[in-house]
Amino acid sequence: MPDVRLLQNMRFSAAGLAVIMSFFTLFGFIFMVTQSLQVVRTYNLLSAGVHLLPDGKGCPCHGQPPRVMRQPPRRWDWVS
């Protein structure tokens, strides 16, 4: 379990909040799309799942393009 004092760091808190919000947004989107496929378009469970398979191709899980990985990270001096 992470130390609760980490939440005093504003960057850690903002990053954690961003991850939580994106998780719930993605979960709600997938839930609503499957419901609309089943109720509005009257697909069965398997057909609705198969129709959602192409949406997984948009997931950036395969990594960054090589040109981005070659550049050194910039230092942000204006962020405190």
Backbone as a printed PyTorch tensor [residue, N CA C, xyz], in Angstrom:
tensor([[[  0.8390,  -1.1670,   0.0000],
         [  0.0000,   0.0000,   0.0000],
         [  0.8860,   1.2330,   0.0000]],

        [[  0.5930,   2.2030,  -0.8940],
         [  1.4530,   3.3880,  -0.9530],
         [  1.3030,   4.2590,   0.2880]],

        [[  2.3470,   4.9740,   0.5610],
         [  2.3370,   5.8730,   1.7090],
         [  1.3880,   7.0350,   1.4410]],

        [[  0.6050,   7.3850,   2.4320],
         [ -0.4060,   8.4310,   2.2730],
         [  0.2520,   9.7990,   2.0910]],

        [[  1.4860,   9.9520,   2.5660],
         [  2.1720,  11.2340,   2.4130],
         [  2.4750,  11.5570,   0.9590]],

        [[  2.4050,  10.5530,   0.0790],
         [  2.6020,  10.8200,  -1.3450],
         [  1.5220,  11.7440,  -1.8970]],

        [[  0.3550,  11.7360,  -1.2880],
         [ -0.7340,  12.5740,  -1.7750],
         [ -0.4940,  14.0670,  -1.5230]],

        [[  0.4730,  14.3840,  -0.6830],
         [  0.8210,  15.7850,  -0.4730],
         [  1.5390,  16.3580,  -1.6850]],

        [[  2.1930,  15.4870,  -2.4660],
         [  2.8480,  15.9240,  -3.6870],
         [  1.7620,  16.1790,  -4.7350]],

        [[  1.6760,  17.4220,  -5.2050],
         [  0.6080,  17.7970,  -6.1230],
         [  0.7300,  17.0830,  -7.4650]],

        [[  1.9560,  16.8310,  -7.9200],
         [  2.1370,  16.1260,  -9.1880],
         [  1.6350,  14.6910,  -9.0970]],

        [[  1.9290,  14.0250,  -7.9960],
         [  1.4560,  12.6570,  -7.8110],
         [ -0.0620,  12.6110,  -7.7120]],

        [[ -0.6370,  13.5650,  -7.0020],
         [ -2.0950,  13.6040,  -6.8650],
         [ -2.7690,  13.8680,  -8.2050]],

        [[ -2.2240,  14.7990,  -8.9830],
         [ -2.8140,  15.1050, -10.2900],
         [ -2.6820,  13.9230, -11.2440]],

        [[ -1.5410,  13.2510, -11.2090],
         [ -1.3580,  12.0840, -12.0790],
         [ -2.3000,  10.9570, -11.6860]],

        [[ -2.4510,  10.7290, -10.3990],
         [ -3.3830,   9.7000,  -9.9400],
         [ -4.8180,  10.0290, -10.3030]],

        [[ -5.1930,  11.2830, -10.1730],
         [ -6.5430,  11.7010, -10.5460],
         [ -6.7730,  11.5440, -12.0430]],

        [[ -5.7520,  11.8560, -12.8470],
         [ -5.8830,  11.7060, -14.2970],
         [ -6.0620,  10.2410, -14.6810]],

        [[ -5.3390,   9.3480, -14.0280],
         [ -5.4670,   7.9220, -14.3200],
         [ -6.8480,   7.4200, -13.9190]],

        [[ -7.3250,   7.8350, -12.7670],
         [ -8.6460,   7.3940, -12.3030],
         [ -9.7490,   7.9050, -13.2260]],

        [[ -9.6570,   9.1820, -13.6200],
         [-10.6780,   9.7420, -14.5080],
         [-10.6690,   9.0740, -15.8800]],

        [[ -9.4860,   8.7970, -16.4140],
         [ -9.4360,   8.1420, -17.7230],
         [ -9.9550,   6.7190, -17.6420]],

        [[ -9.6980,   6.0230, -16.5410],
         [-10.2220,   4.6670, -16.3730],
         [-11.7450,   4.6730, -16.3500]],

        [[-12.3270,   5.5420, -15.5510],
         [-13.7840,   5.5630, -15.4560],
         [-14.4330,   6.0630, -16.7510]],

        [[-13.7620,   6.9830, -17.4490],
         [-14.2840,   7.4450, -18.7310],
         [-14.2860,   6.3200, -19.7560]],

        [[-13.1920,   5.5780, -19.8360],
         [-13.1200,   4.4700, -20.7780],
         [-14.1240,   3.3810, -20.4150]],

        [[-14.2550,   3.0770, -19.1330],
         [-15.2230,   2.0710, -18.6930],
         [-16.6470,   2.4900, -19.0380]],

        [[-16.9750,   3.7470, -18.7980],
         [-18.3170,   4.2280, -19.1180],
         [-18.5870,   4.2360, -20.6060]],

        [[-17.5760,   4.5940, -21.4020],
         [-17.7460,   4.5910, -22.8490],
         [-18.0040,   3.1810, -23.3680]],

        [[-17.2080,   2.2370, -22.9240],
         [-17.3850,   0.8530, -23.3830],
         [-18.7360,   0.3090, -22.9290]],

        [[-19.1380,   0.6290, -21.7170],
         [-20.4360,   0.1750, -21.2150],
         [-21.5770,   0.7520, -22.0470]],

        [[-21.5270,   2.0430, -22.3350],
         [-22.6060,   2.6720, -23.0980],
         [-22.6400,   2.1940, -24.5470]],

        [[-21.4770,   1.9670, -25.1450],
         [-21.4540,   1.5040, -26.5270],
         [-22.0180,   0.0870, -26.6230]],

        [[-21.6460,  -0.7770, -25.6960],
         [-22.1880,  -2.1400, -25.7460],
         [-23.6940,  -2.1300, -25.4860]],

        [[-24.1350,  -1.2730, -24.5910],
         [-25.5740,  -1.1820, -24.3520],
         [-26.3090,  -0.6790, -25.5910]],

        [[-25.7490,   0.3170, -26.2630],
         [-26.4210,   0.8370, -27.4560],
         [-26.4160,  -0.1790, -28.5930]],

        [[-25.3410,  -0.9620, -28.7140],
         [-25.3240,  -1.9980, -29.7420],
         [-26.3780,  -3.0670, -29.4680]],

        [[-26.6020,  -3.3790, -28.2030],
         [-27.5560,  -4.4380, -27.8620],
         [-28.9920,  -3.9370, -27.8730]],

        [[-29.2270,  -2.7250, -27.4180],
         [-30.5960,  -2.2340, -27.3010],
         [-31.0690,  -1.5570, -28.5850]],

        [[-30.2660,  -0.6490, -29.1220],
         [-30.6990,   0.1230, -30.2790],
         [-30.5840,  -0.7020, -31.5600]],

        [[-29.4620,  -1.3500, -31.7450],
         [-29.2600,  -2.1140, -32.9780],
         [-29.6370,  -3.5850, -32.8330]],

        [[-30.0690,  -3.9990, -31.6820],
         [-30.5390,  -5.3550, -31.3600],
         [-29.5320,  -6.4380, -31.7340]],

        [[-28.2390,  -6.2010, -31.4190],
         [-27.2260,  -7.2360, -31.5810],
         [-27.2560,  -8.1430, -30.3540]],

        [[-26.8540,  -9.3870, -30.5240],
         [-26.7240, -10.2440, -29.3450],
         [-25.3640,  -9.9810, -28.6980]],

        [[-25.0550, -10.6990, -27.6110],
         [-23.8270, -10.4250, -26.8620],
         [-22.5780, -10.6490, -27.7070]],

        [[-22.5320, -11.7670, -28.4040],
         [-21.3530, -12.0850, -29.2090],
         [-21.1760, -11.1050, -30.3600]],

        [[-22.2420, -10.7640, -31.0090],
         [-22.1620,  -9.8390, -32.1390],
         [-21.7160,  -8.4480, -31.6800]],

        [[-22.1960,  -7.9940, -30.5470],
         [-21.7700,  -6.6900, -30.0290],
         [-20.2840,  -6.7040, -29.6940]],

        [[-19.8020,  -7.7920, -29.1220],
         [-18.3720,  -7.9000, -28.8210],
         [-17.5170,  -7.9290, -30.0680]],

        [[-17.9720,  -8.6370, -31.0910],
         [-17.2150,  -8.7080, -32.3360],
         [-17.1880,  -7.3490, -33.0300]],

        [[-18.2680,  -6.6030, -32.9440],
         [-18.2950,  -5.2870, -33.5630],
         [-17.4030,  -4.2810, -32.8250]],

        [[-17.0520,  -4.5530, -31.5790],
         [-16.1650,  -3.6580, -30.8340],
         [-14.6910,  -4.0120, -31.0070]],

        [[-14.3670,  -5.1230, -31.6410],
         [-12.9720,  -5.5150, -31.8050],
         [-12.1360,  -4.4990, -32.5830]],

        [[-12.6200,  -3.8880, -33.6450],
         [-11.7770,  -2.9050, -34.3450],
         [-11.4340,  -1.6840, -33.4990]],

        [[-12.1810,  -1.3920, -32.4600],
         [-11.8730,  -0.2420, -31.6140],
         [-10.5820,  -0.4470, -30.8360]],

        [[-10.1710,  -1.6870, -30.6410],
         [ -8.9280,  -1.9550, -29.9370],
         [ -7.6930,  -1.5810, -30.7220]],

        [[ -7.8320,  -1.4050, -32.0400],
         [ -6.6800,  -1.0150, -32.8380],
         [ -6.2670,   0.4200, -32.5590]],

        [[ -7.1450,   1.2220, -32.0450],
         [ -6.7940,   2.5970, -31.7370],
         [ -6.0480,   2.7480, -30.4250]],

        [[ -5.8560,   1.6770, -29.7020],
         [ -5.1730,   1.7210, -28.4080],
         [ -3.6730,   1.9110, -28.6240]],

        [[ -3.0690,   2.9170, -28.0260],
         [ -1.6260,   3.1320, -28.2190],
         [ -0.7840,   2.2380, -27.3200]],

        [[ -1.0110,   0.9560, -27.3600],
         [ -0.3000,   0.0350, -26.4760],
         [  1.0080,  -0.4590, -27.0830]],

        [[  1.2420,  -0.2140, -28.3420],
         [  2.4150,  -0.7560, -29.0120],
         [  3.6540,   0.1030, -28.8410]],

        [[  3.6070,   1.1890, -28.1460],
         [  4.7900,   2.0000, -27.8680],
         [  4.8370,   3.2710, -28.7000]],

        [[  5.9170,   4.0040, -28.5230],
         [  6.0860,   5.2720, -29.2070],
         [  6.7960,   5.0690, -30.5320]],

        [[  6.6060,   5.9750, -31.4640],
         [  7.3690,   5.8820, -32.7100],
         [  8.8540,   6.1060, -32.4480]],

        [[  9.7180,   5.5360, -33.2650],
         [ 11.1610,   5.6340, -32.9980],
         [ 11.7000,   7.0560, -32.9950]],

        [[ 11.1370,   7.9860, -33.7760],
         [ 11.6980,   9.3340, -33.8010],
         [ 11.4900,  10.0490, -32.4810]],

        [[ 10.4440,   9.7080, -31.7550],
         [ 10.2020,  10.3270, -30.4540],
         [ 11.1680,   9.7620, -29.4220]],

        [[ 11.5020,   8.4930, -29.5480],
         [ 12.3850,   7.8670, -28.5710],
         [ 13.8280,   8.3490, -28.7240]],

        [[ 14.2370,   8.8480, -29.8960],
         [ 15.6030,   9.3060, -30.0920],
         [ 15.8490,  10.6700, -29.4690]],

        [[ 14.8160,  11.4660, -29.3200],
         [ 15.0030,  12.8160, -28.8060],
         [ 15.1310,  12.7770, -27.2850]],

        [[ 16.0780,  13.5290, -26.7320],
         [ 16.2010,  13.5620, -25.2670],
         [ 15.0180,  14.3230, -24.6670]],

        [[ 14.6260,  13.9790, -23.4770],
         [ 13.5060,  14.6990, -22.8550],
         [ 13.8950,  16.1440, -22.5450]],

        [[ 12.9410,  17.0460, -22.7840],
         [ 13.1830,  18.4540, -22.4860],
         [ 12.9180,  18.7160, -21.0150]],

        [[ 13.6570,  19.6470, -20.4860],
         [ 13.4520,  20.0320, -19.0940],
         [ 12.5020,  21.2220, -19.0540]],

        [[ 11.5030,  21.1070, -18.2320],
         [ 10.5230,  22.1750, -18.0950],
         [ 10.9040,  23.0070, -16.8720]],

        [[ 11.5470,  24.1120, -17.1020],
         [ 11.9770,  24.9400, -15.9880],
         [ 10.8440,  25.7730, -15.4140]],

        [[  9.8040,  25.9980, -16.1990],
         [  8.7150,  26.8460, -15.7360],
         [  7.7340,  26.0830, -14.8510]],

        [[  7.8620,  24.7410, -14.7540],
         [  6.9880,  23.9610, -13.8760],
         [  7.6730,  23.8310, -12.5370]],

        [[  7.0060,  24.2270, -11.4930],
         [  7.6340,  24.1460, -10.1790],
         [  6.9770,  23.1010,  -9.3170]]])
